[in-house]
Amino acid sequence: MALTPAEKQRRYRERLRTGARPVHAPKPRDRRSRPQRWRDAVAELVALQAHWRDCLSTLPESLLDTAYGERLRIVADADIEVLEEIEPPRGWGRDA
């Protein structure tokens, strides 16, 4: 059974009185290299742009001149493919 807000507050105050510290699970580390993270981010942007291009192509004509249609057009026309050609630096002495 779920606790009521009053019960949660009572338990919280009891923890404060006893000095018990909350246990936080450590955040999992991202083990990917920075160049891999760059490639993954660019791939995500390209996928999102493809989705919004599909939305724009199926948008009714009555909505093309709205703020939504304009924003879809801006995203669809953005030159994200240029980002795919960029090779980020690998690090000190490893770019050779």
MOPAC internal coordinates of N, CA, C and O (Angstrom, degrees):
PM7 1SCF
backbone

  N    0.0000 0     0.00 0     0.00 0    0    0    0
  C    1.4440 1     0.00 0     0.00 0    1    0    0
  C    1.5317 1   108.53 1     0.00 0    2    1    0
  O    1.2310 1   120.92 1   -39.78 1    3    2    1
  N    1.3172 1   115.84 1   140.22 1    3    2    1
  C    1.4616 1   121.64 1  -178.26 1    5    3    2
  C    1.5170 1   110.49 1   -73.54 1    6    5    3
  O    1.2310 1   121.34 1   -32.13 1    7    6    5
  N    1.3127 1   115.04 1   147.87 1    7    6    5
  C    1.4570 1   120.75 1   178.75 1    9    7    6
  C    1.5168 1   110.53 1   -81.65 1   10    9    7
  O    1.2310 1   121.03 1   -33.72 1   11   10    9
  N    1.3083 1   115.63 1   146.28 1   11   10    9
  C    1.4592 1   119.87 1   174.99 1   13   11   10
  C    1.5229 1   108.16 1   -77.48 1   14   13   11
  O    1.2310 1   120.06 1   -18.02 1   15   14   13
  N    1.3132 1   117.50 1   161.98 1   15   14   13
  C    1.4706 1   118.85 1   177.49 1   17   15   14
  C    1.5321 1   112.94 1   -57.75 1   18   17   15
  O    1.2310 1   120.40 1   144.36 1   19   18   17
  N    1.3305 1   116.84 1   -35.64 1   19   18   17
  C    1.4687 1   119.59 1   179.18 1   21   19   18
  C    1.5237 1   110.89 1   -65.85 1   22   21   19
  O    1.2310 1   120.44 1   140.15 1   23   22   21
  N    1.3425 1   116.77 1   -39.85 1   23   22   21
  C    1.4669 1   119.93 1   178.56 1   25   23   22
  C    1.5274 1   111.02 1   -67.31 1   26   25   23
  O    1.2310 1   120.24 1   140.69 1   27   26   25
  N    1.3146 1   117.14 1   -39.31 1   27   26   25
  C    1.4642 1   120.53 1   177.31 1   29   27   26
  C    1.5229 1   110.63 1   -62.16 1   30   29   27
  O    1.2310 1   120.79 1   137.15 1   31   30   29
  N    1.3468 1   116.10 1   -42.85 1   31   30   29
  C    1.4495 1   120.48 1   179.91 1   33   31   30
  C    1.5328 1   110.35 1   -64.39 1   34   33   31
  O    1.2310 1   119.93 1   138.21 1   35   34   33
  N    1.3396 1   117.75 1   -41.79 1   35   34   33
  C    1.4580 1   121.11 1   179.00 1   37   35   34
  C    1.5152 1   110.89 1   -61.28 1   38   37   35
  O    1.2310 1   120.04 1   135.35 1   39   38   37
  N    1.3351 1   117.53 1   -44.65 1   39   38   37
  C    1.4709 1   121.08 1   178.69 1   41   39   38
  C    1.5249 1   111.19 1   -64.01 1   42   41   39
  O    1.2310 1   120.80 1   141.07 1   43   42   41
  N    1.3137 1   116.07 1   -38.93 1   43   42   41
  C    1.4564 1   120.21 1   179.25 1   45   43   42
  C    1.5327 1   110.27 1   -63.38 1   46   45   43
  O    1.2310 1   120.25 1   134.74 1   47   46   45
  N    1.3231 1   117.13 1   -45.26 1   47   46   45
  C    1.4633 1   120.68 1   179.81 1   49   47   46
  C    1.5274 1   111.20 1   -65.32 1   50   49   47
  O    1.2310 1   120.13 1   144.50 1   51   50   49
  N    1.3274 1   117.36 1   -35.50 1   51   50   49
  C    1.4710 1   120.28 1   176.56 1   53   51   50
  C    1.5276 1   110.48 1   -63.87 1   54   53   51
  O    1.2310 1   120.59 1   138.17 1   55   54   53
  N    1.3133 1   116.49 1   -41.83 1   55   54   53
  C    1.4738 1   119.95 1   178.14 1   57   55   54
  C    1.5201 1   110.88 1   -63.19 1   58   57   55
  O    1.2310 1   120.24 1   140.33 1   59   58   57
  N    1.3239 1   117.14 1   -39.67 1   59   58   57
  C    1.4586 1   120.48 1   178.33 1   61   59   58
  C    1.5275 1   111.43 1   -64.26 1   62   61   59
  O    1.2310 1   120.14 1   139.06 1   63   62   61
  N    1.3453 1   117.34 1   -40.94 1   63   62   61
  C    1.4556 1   121.35 1  -179.82 1   65   63   62
  C    1.5153 1   112.01 1   -64.99 1   66   65   63
  O    1.2310 1   120.44 1   140.85 1   67   66   65
  N    1.3189 1   116.76 1   -39.15 1   67   66   65
  C    1.4716 1   119.68 1  -177.58 1   69   67   66
  C    1.5204 1   111.97 1   -80.73 1   70   69   67
  O    1.2310 1   120.49 1   169.36 1   71   70   69
  N    1.3089 1   116.67 1   -10.64 1   71   70   69
  C    1.4598 1   120.05 1   178.60 1   73   71   70
  C    1.5193 1   113.41 1    80.34 1   74   73   71
  O    1.2310 1   120.52 1  -167.73 1   75   74   73
  N    1.3160 1   116.61 1    12.27 1   75   74   73
  C    1.4727 1   119.93 1   179.25 1   77   75   74
  C    1.5268 1   109.08 1   -67.64 1   78   77   75
  O    1.2310 1   121.09 1   -49.61 1   79   78   77
  N    1.2973 1   115.51 1   130.39 1   79   78   77
  C    1.4555 1   121.36 1   179.17 1   81   79   78
  C    1.5303 1   109.14 1   -91.84 1   82   81   79
  O    1.2310 1   120.38 1   -40.72 1   83   82   81
  N    1.3222 1   116.89 1   139.28 1   83   82   81
  C    1.4630 1   118.66 1   177.61 1   85   83   82
  C    1.5331 1   110.73 1   -65.95 1   86   85   83
  O    1.2310 1   121.46 1   -36.65 1   87   86   85
  N    1.3083 1   114.82 1   143.35 1   87   86   85
  C    1.4543 1   120.69 1   178.71 1   89   87   86
  C    1.5176 1   108.00 1   -96.10 1   90   89   87
  O    1.2310 1   121.25 1   -60.08 1   91   90   89
  N    1.3237 1   115.22 1   119.92 1   91   90   89
  C    1.4613 1   120.50 1   179.74 1   93   91   90
  C    1.5237 1   108.41 1  -108.86 1   94   93   91
  O    1.2310 1   121.20 1   -50.43 1   95   94   93
  N    1.3017 1   115.31 1   129.57 1   95   94   93
  C    1.4615 1   119.63 1   175.95 1   97   95   94
  C    1.5249 1   108.16 1   -71.31 1   98   97   95
  O    1.2310 1   119.80 1   -41.94 1   99   98   97
  N    1.3090 1   117.99 1   138.06 1   99   98   97
  C    1.4652 1   118.89 1   179.00 1  101   99   98
  C    1.5280 1   110.72 1   -66.82 1  102  101   99
  O    1.2310 1   121.61 1   -34.99 1  103  102  101
  N    1.3084 1   114.53 1   145.01 1  103  102  101
  C    1.4560 1   120.52 1   178.92 1  105  103  102
  C    1.5274 1   108.62 1   -70.09 1  106  105  103
  O    1.2310 1   120.20 1   -48.92 1  107  106  105
  N    1.3227 1   117.23 1   131.08 1  107  106  105
  C    1.4680 1   118.20 1   179.78 1  109  107  106
  C    1.5274 1   111.04 1   -63.47 1  110  109  107
  O    1.2310 1   121.06 1   -41.65 1  111  110  109
  N    1.2994 1   115.58 1   138.35 1  111  110  109
  C    1.4616 1   120.47 1  -179.16 1  113  111  110
  C    1.5114 1   111.11 1   -80.49 1  114  113  111
  O    1.2310 1   121.95 1   -34.72 1  115  114  113
  N    1.3035 1   113.87 1   145.28 1  115  114  113
  C    1.4518 1   120.66 1   174.59 1  117  115  114
  C    1.5247 1   106.77 1   -87.74 1  118  117  115
  O    1.2310 1   120.13 1   -68.54 1  119  118  117
  N    1.2987 1   117.35 1   111.46 1  119  118  117
  C    1.4633 1   121.54 1  -174.74 1  121  119  118
  C    1.5214 1   113.68 1   -88.35 1  122  121  119
  O    1.2310 1   120.32 1  -178.62 1  123  122  121
  N    1.3317 1   117.00 1     1.38 1  123  122  121
  C    1.4619 1   119.51 1   179.79 1  125  123  122
  C    1.5206 1   110.32 1   -73.78 1  126  125  123
  O    1.2310 1   120.83 1   -30.17 1  127  126  125
  N    1.3127 1   116.01 1   149.83 1  127  126  125
  C    1.4632 1   120.34 1   175.70 1  129  127  126
  C    1.5329 1   108.50 1   -73.15 1  130  129  127
  O    1.2310 1   120.89 1   -17.38 1  131  130  129
  N    1.3204 1   115.90 1   162.62 1  131  130  129
  C    1.4604 1   119.11 1   178.62 1  133  131  130
  C    1.5237 1   112.30 1   -61.88 1  134  133  131
  O    1.2310 1   119.15 1   137.65 1  135  134  133
  N    1.3388 1   119.23 1   -42.35 1  135  134  133
  C    1.4712 1   117.51 1   176.39 1  137  135  134
  C    1.5346 1   112.35 1   -60.76 1  138  137  135
  O    1.2310 1   120.03 1   143.25 1  139  138  137
  N    1.3319 1   117.55 1   -36.75 1  139  138  137
  C    1.4607 1   119.89 1   178.62 1  141  139  138
  C    1.5289 1   110.25 1   -68.41 1  142  141  139
  O    1.2310 1   120.31 1   139.79 1  143  142  141
  N    1.3166 1   117.01 1   -40.21 1  143  142  141
  C    1.4609 1   120.07 1   177.38 1  145  143  142
  C    1.5269 1   110.07 1   -62.72 1  146  145  143
  O    1.2310 1   120.15 1   141.43 1  147  146  145
  N    1.3473 1   117.33 1   -38.57 1  147  146  145
  C    1.4672 1   121.73 1   176.98 1  149  147  146
  C    1.5318 1   109.83 1   -60.93 1  150  149  147
  O    1.2310 1   120.71 1   130.27 1  151  150  149
  N    1.3291 1   116.25 1   -49.73 1  151  150  149
  C    1.4729 1   119.64 1  -179.06 1  153  151  150
  C    1.5263 1   111.18 1   -61.64 1  154  153  151
  O    1.2310 1   120.04 1   139.97 1  155  154  153
  N    1.3310 1   117.52 1   -40.03 1  155  154  153
  C    1.4658 1   120.77 1   178.73 1  157  155  154
  C    1.5296 1   111.21 1   -65.01 1  158  157  155
  O    1.2310 1   120.58 1   139.41 1  159  158  157
  N    1.3384 1   116.51 1   -40.59 1  159  158  157
  C    1.4683 1   120.24 1   179.64 1  161  159  158
  C    1.5290 1   110.74 1   -65.72 1  162  161  159
  O    1.2310 1   120.30 1   137.49 1  163  162  161
  N    1.3156 1   117.04 1   -42.51 1  163  162  161
  C    1.4691 1   120.76 1   179.31 1  165  163  162
  C    1.5277 1   109.82 1   -65.02 1  166  165  163
  O    1.2310 1   120.18 1   139.26 1  167  166  165
  N    1.3290 1   117.27 1   -40.74 1  167  166  165
  C    1.4650 1   120.50 1   178.03 1  169  167  166
  C    1.5261 1   110.84 1   -62.02 1  170  169  167
  O    1.2310 1   120.46 1   141.58 1  171  170  169
  N    1.3145 1   116.72 1   -38.42 1  171  170  169
  C    1.4683 1   120.44 1   177.59 1  173  171  170
  C    1.5259 1   110.85 1   -65.92 1  174  173  171
  O    1.2310 1   120.45 1   138.53 1  175  174  173
  N    1.3344 1   116.75 1   -41.47 1  175  174  173
  C    1.4646 1   120.05 1   177.46 1  177  175  174
  C    1.5296 1   111.57 1   -62.76 1  178  177  175
  O    1.2310 1   120.37 1   137.93 1  179  178  177
  N    1.3124 1   116.91 1   -42.07 1  179  178  177
  C    1.4676 1   120.89 1   179.37 1  181  179  178
  C    1.5316 1   109.93 1   -63.93 1  182  181  179
  O    1.2310 1   120.30 1   139.18 1  183  182  181
  N    1.3390 1   117.03 1   -40.82 1  183  182  181
  C    1.4672 1   120.43 1   178.80 1  185  183  182
  C    1.5318 1   110.90 1   -65.16 1  186  185  183
  O    1.2310 1   120.57 1   137.74 1  187  186  185
  N    1.3354 1   116.51 1   -42.26 1  187  186  185
  C    1.4667 1   119.67 1   178.13 1  189  187  186
  C    1.5288 1   111.10 1   -64.08 1  190  189  187
  O    1.2310 1   120.62 1   138.89 1  191  190  189
  N    1.3310 1   116.42 1   -41.11 1  191  190  189
  C    1.4543 1   119.54 1   179.44 1  193  191  190
  C    1.5309 1   110.48 1   -63.48 1  194  193  191
  O    1.2310 1   120.07 1   140.04 1  195  194  193
  N    1.3267 1   117.46 1   -39.96 1  195  194  193
  C    1.4662 1   120.46 1   178.17 1  197  195  194
  C    1.5304 1   110.48 1   -62.61 1  198  197  195
  O    1.2310 1   120.73 1   139.84 1  199  198  197
  N    1.3258 1   116.21 1   -40.16 1  199  198  197
  C    1.4673 1   119.80 1   178.51 1  201  199  198
  C    1.5291 1   110.38 1   -63.22 1  202  201  199
  O    1.2310 1   120.35 1   135.06 1  203  202  201
  N    1.3494 1   116.94 1   -44.94 1  203  202  201
  C    1.4536 1   119.71 1  -178.63 1  205  203  202
  C    1.5249 1   111.73 1   -70.88 1  206  205  203
  O    1.2310 1   119.82 1   152.59 1  207  206  205
  N    1.3220 1   117.95 1   -27.41 1  207  206  205
  C    1.4714 1   119.68 1   173.21 1  209  207  206
  C    1.5179 1   110.24 1   -66.37 1  210  209  207
  O    1.2310 1   120.50 1   139.93 1  211  210  209
  N    1.3319 1   116.65 1   -40.07 1  211  210  209
  C    1.4636 1   120.40 1   176.15 1  213  211  210
  C    1.5306 1   110.51 1   -62.19 1  214  213  211
  O    1.2310 1   120.83 1   137.27 1  215  214  213
  N    1.3419 1   116.02 1   -42.73 1  215  214  213
  C    1.4649 1   119.89 1   177.93 1  217  215  214
  C    1.5198 1   110.66 1   -59.99 1  218  217  215
  O    1.2310 1   120.75 1   137.00 1  219  218  217
  N    1.3250 1   116.16 1   -43.00 1  219  218  217
  C    1.4614 1   120.45 1  -179.52 1  221  219  218
  C    1.5218 1   111.05 1   -64.89 1  222  221  219
  O    1.2310 1   120.27 1   140.52 1  223  222  221
  N    1.3280 1   117.09 1   -39.48 1  223  222  221
  C    1.4663 1   119.42 1  -178.34 1  225  223  222
  C    1.5275 1   112.42 1   -69.80 1  226  225  223
  O    1.2310 1   120.04 1   155.97 1  227  226  225
  N    1.3299 1   117.52 1   -24.03 1  227  226  225
  C    1.4644 1   120.05 1   179.72 1  229  227  226
  C    1.5264 1   112.58 1  -101.71 1  230  229  227
  O    1.2310 1   120.34 1  -176.49 1  231  230  229
  N    1.3292 1   116.96 1     3.51 1  231  230  229
  C    1.4573 1   121.11 1  -179.00 1  233  231  230
  C    1.5287 1   109.51 1   -71.46 1  234  233  231
  O    1.2310 1   119.94 1   -47.49 1  235  234  233
  N    1.3234 1   117.73 1   132.51 1  235  234  233
  C    1.4657 1   119.58 1   177.53 1  237  235  234
  C    1.5267 1   111.19 1   -61.63 1  238  237  235
  O    1.2310 1   121.11 1   -30.45 1  239  238  237
  N    1.3207 1   115.49 1   149.55 1  239  238  237
  C    1.4589 1   120.73 1  -177.38 1  241  239  238
  C    1.5238 1   112.41 1   -58.57 1  242  241  239
  O    1.2310 1   120.61 1   149.03 1  243  242  241
  N    1.3205 1   116.45 1   -30.97 1  243  242  241
  C    1.4653 1   119.44 1  -178.85 1  245  243  242
  C    1.5263 1   111.91 1   -67.10 1  246  245  243
  O    1.2310 1   119.40 1   161.40 1  247  246  245
  N    1.3257 1   118.75 1   -18.60 1  247  246  245
  C    1.4621 1   121.97 1  -178.66 1  249  247  246
  C    1.5252 1   113.44 1  -103.16 1  250  249  247
  O    1.2310 1   119.97 1   178.16 1  251  250  249
  N    1.3318 1   117.67 1    -1.84 1  251  250  249
  C    1.4645 1   120.18 1  -177.15 1  253  251  250
  C    1.5232 1   112.76 1   -65.11 1  254  253  251
  O    1.2310 1   119.75 1   146.89 1  255  254  253
  N    1.3257 1   118.08 1   -33.11 1  255  254  253
  C    1.4558 1   121.12 1  -177.27 1  257  255  254
  C    1.5238 1   112.93 1   -94.42 1  258  257  255
  O    1.2310 1   119.96 1  -169.35 1  259  258  257
  N    1.3234 1   117.69 1    10.65 1  259  258  257
  C    1.4620 1   120.70 1   177.36 1  261  259  258
  C    1.5240 1   109.50 1   -85.87 1  262  261  259
  O    1.2310 1   121.01 1    -7.49 1  263  262  261
  N    1.3226 1   115.68 1   172.51 1  263  262  261
  C    1.4678 1   120.72 1   178.15 1  265  263  262
  C    1.5272 1   110.22 1   -61.07 1  266  265  263
  O    1.2310 1   120.38 1   141.90 1  267  266  265
  N    1.3272 1   116.87 1   -38.10 1  267  266  265
  C    1.4673 1   120.72 1   178.33 1  269  267  266
  C    1.5238 1   111.17 1   -62.68 1  270  269  267
  O    1.2310 1   120.71 1   133.85 1  271  270  269
  N    1.3249 1   116.25 1   -46.15 1  271  270  269
  C    1.4575 1   120.54 1   179.05 1  273  271  270
  C    1.5169 1   112.12 1   -63.13 1  274  273  271
  O    1.2310 1   120.52 1   140.74 1  275  274  273
  N    1.3261 1   116.62 1   -39.26 1  275  274  273
  C    1.4675 1   120.60 1   178.54 1  277  275  274
  C    1.5241 1   110.97 1   -64.16 1  278  277  275
  O    1.2310 1   120.24 1   137.16 1  279  278  277
  N    1.3224 1   117.14 1   -42.84 1  279  278  277
  C    1.4608 1   120.40 1   179.68 1  281  279  278
  C    1.5277 1   111.29 1   -66.40 1  282  281  279
  O    1.2310 1   120.65 1   140.19 1  283  282  281
  N    1.3292 1   116.37 1   -39.81 1  283  282  281
  C    1.4648 1   119.10 1   175.92 1  285  283  282
  C    1.5179 1   110.90 1   -60.71 1  286  285  283
  O    1.2310 1   120.50 1   138.40 1  287  286  285
  N    1.3387 1   116.65 1   -41.60 1  287  286  285
  C    1.4531 1   120.74 1  -179.66 1  289  287  286
  C    1.5314 1   110.79 1   -65.02 1  290  289  287
  O    1.2310 1   120.15 1   139.40 1  291  290  289
  N    1.3348 1   117.33 1   -40.60 1  291  290  289
  C    1.4660 1   120.78 1   179.14 1  293  291  290
  C    1.5294 1   110.50 1   -62.00 1  294  293  291
  O    1.2310 1   120.57 1   134.73 1  295  294  293
  N    1.3254 1   116.52 1   -45.27 1  295  294  293
  C    1.4655 1   119.98 1  -179.97 1  297  295  294
  C    1.5254 1   110.68 1   -67.20 1  298  297  295
  O    1.2310 1   120.65 1   139.78 1  299  298  297
  N    1.3307 1   116.36 1   -40.22 1  299  298  297
  C    1.4617 1   119.88 1  -178.77 1  301  299  298
  C    1.5232 1   111.66 1   -67.11 1  302  301  299
  O    1.2310 1   120.24 1   148.48 1  303  302  301
  N    1.3266 1   117.15 1   -31.52 1  303  302  301
  C    1.4609 1   120.92 1  -178.67 1  305  303  302
  C    1.5206 1   113.86 1   -87.43 1  306  305  303
  O    1.2310 1   119.99 1   171.25 1  307  306  305
  N    1.3177 1   117.63 1    -8.75 1  307  306  305
  C    1.4718 1   120.54 1  -179.10 1  309  307  306
  C    1.5246 1   109.97 1   -62.69 1  310  309  307
  O    1.2310 1   120.97 1   -37.46 1  311  310  309
  N    1.3197 1   115.74 1   142.54 1  311  310  309
  C    1.4674 1   121.34 1  -176.49 1  313  311  310
  C    1.5375 1   109.79 1   -92.03 1  314  313  311
  O    1.2310 1   121.09 1  -107.58 1  315  314  313
  N    1.3112 1   115.53 1    72.42 1  315  314  313
  C    1.4683 1   121.28 1  -177.82 1  317  315  314
  C    1.5325 1   111.17 1   -77.64 1  318  317  315
  O    1.2310 1   120.17 1   157.67 1  319  318  317
  N    1.3089 1   117.28 1   -22.33 1  319  318  317
  C    1.4630 1   119.71 1  -179.28 1  321  319  318
  C    1.5222 1   112.15 1   -60.22 1  322  321  319
  O    1.2310 1   120.47 1   154.97 1  323  322  321
  N    1.3353 1   116.71 1   -25.03 1  323  322  321
  C    1.4652 1   120.84 1   177.88 1  325  323  322
  C    1.5324 1   109.67 1   -61.35 1  326  325  323
  O    1.2310 1   120.37 1   144.99 1  327  326  325
  N    1.3180 1   116.90 1   -35.01 1  327  326  325
  C    1.4620 1   120.66 1  -179.76 1  329  327  326
  C    1.5276 1   112.18 1   -64.76 1  330  329  327
  O    1.2310 1   120.66 1   150.84 1  331  330  329
  N    1.3411 1   116.35 1   -29.16 1  331  330  329
  C    1.4671 1   119.65 1   179.70 1  333  331  330
  C    1.5271 1   111.58 1   -67.65 1  334  333  331
  O    1.2310 1   120.60 1   152.46 1  335  334  333
  N    1.3240 1   116.45 1   -27.54 1  335  334  333
  C    1.4587 1   120.36 1  -178.14 1  337  335  334
  C    1.5283 1   112.66 1   -80.50 1  338  337  335
  O    1.2310 1   120.10 1   163.95 1  339  338  337
  N    1.3128 1   117.41 1   -16.05 1  339  338  337
  C    1.4637 1   121.20 1  -177.61 1  341  339  338
  C    1.5213 1   109.67 1   -77.37 1  342  341  339
  O    1.2310 1   121.00 1   -49.86 1  343  342  341
  N    1.3117 1   115.70 1   130.14 1  343  342  341
  C    1.4633 1   121.28 1   174.96 1  345  343  342
  C    1.5263 1   107.16 1  -107.32 1  346  345  343
  O    1.2310 1   119.77 1   -70.40 1  347  346  345
  N    1.3393 1   118.05 1   109.60 1  347  346  345
  C    1.4628 1   119.62 1  -177.44 1  349  347  346
  C    1.5277 1   111.56 1   -68.38 1  350  349  347
  O    1.2310 1   120.21 1   -21.69 1  351  350  349
  N    1.3336 1   117.20 1   158.31 1  351  350  349
  C    1.4630 1   119.51 1   179.29 1  353  351  350
  C    1.5161 1   111.08 1   -65.39 1  354  353  351
  O    1.2310 1   121.15 1   -35.18 1  355  354  353
  N    1.3280 1   115.41 1   144.82 1  355  354  353
  C    1.4676 1   120.09 1  -178.11 1  357  355  354
  C    1.5145 1   112.27 1   -89.97 1  358  357  355
  O    1.2310 1   119.79 1   156.01 1  359  358  357
  N    1.3047 1   118.01 1   -23.99 1  359  358  357
  C    1.4489 1   119.77 1   178.41 1  361  359  358
  C    1.5076 1   111.58 1   139.19 1  362  361  359
  O    1.2310 1   120.85 1     0.10 1  363  362  361
  N    1.3173 1   115.99 1  -179.90 1  363  362  361
  C    1.4580 1   122.84 1  -176.56 1  365  363  362
  C    1.5110 1   111.80 1   -59.26 1  366  365  363
  O    1.2310 1   120.05 1   -63.37 1  367  366  365
  N    1.3179 1   117.51 1   116.63 1  367  366  365
  C    1.4514 1   122.58 1   173.72 1  369  367  366
  C    1.5186 1   114.91 1    75.47 1  370  369  367
  O    1.2310 1   119.22 1  -177.05 1  371  370  369
  N    1.3216 1   119.08 1     2.95 1  371  370  369
  C    1.4767 1   120.07 1  -177.82 1  373  371  370
  C    1.5177 1   112.49 1  -109.36 1  374  373  371
  O    1.2310 1   119.80 1  -171.88 1  375  374  373
  N    1.3182 1   117.99 1     8.12 1  375  374  373
  C    1.4628 1   120.99 1  -177.77 1  377  375  374
  C    1.5168 1   113.65 1   -88.93 1  378  377  375
  O    1.2310 1   120.19 1   177.06 1  379  378  377
  N    1.2958 1   117.24 1    -2.94 1  379  378  377
  C    1.4629 1   120.05 1  -175.83 1  381  379  378
  C    1.5197 1   112.63 1   -69.82 1  382  381  379
  O    1.2310 1   120.10 1   180.00 1  383  382  381

